Amino acid sequence: MPKFPNVLGAAMKRQTTNPPERADELADFVLQDQNGEDVRLGDTWSDGPAVLVWLRHYG
């Protein structure tokens, strides 16, 4: 089995997060999803925590 370089070792270490104490001020923020549709940020965490990922465009 090939060994991965240490750069991938971060996945093996326990990670911690520092979420904001209050995010309700962000609930009305609207952004676009991967299909260009508007999404209200507060709707994304109505059932649980939400994770936002920004992808860089190289082109």
N, C-alpha and C positions, 0 to 999 in steps of 0.2 A: 504494500500500500504506500503511495507516495506521501511524503511529508510536506506540509504546507509551510511557507515562510512565516516568520513571526508576525508579519503584518496582519495575518488572519487570526492571530492569537486573541485579539480583542473579543471575539465571539465566545471564547472560552472563559473569559473573566466575568465575574458578577458586575453588572452595571447598576448604577443608581440614577434616579431622576430627581429633578427639582421642579415639580409642577407649581404653577402659581397658586396662591392661597384663594384668590377669587378670579374666576374667569367669566363671570356673568356679564361684565362690561364688553366682552368680545362676542356675545351671543348674536348680536345683530349685524356683525361683520359679514359681508357677502363676498365670496370669491368664486372662481370658476373651477370646475372639476376637469378631469382629463378629456372630457368630450365638449368642453366649452360651455357647459350649462352652469347657470348661477346656483350656488349652494349657500344657504345661510349657515354660518358656522355653528350656531346653537343647535341646529337640527342634527348635526353630526354626532353630538354627544348626548342626545336624549336617551339612548339606551345604554350608555356606558362611556368610558374614556375615548377620546379621539386622538389620532396621530396625524399630524400634518407633515407631508414630505414635499420638498421643493426639488424638482428635477432641473438640472441645468441643460440648456439647449446648446449643443455644439454643432454649428453648421453654418 
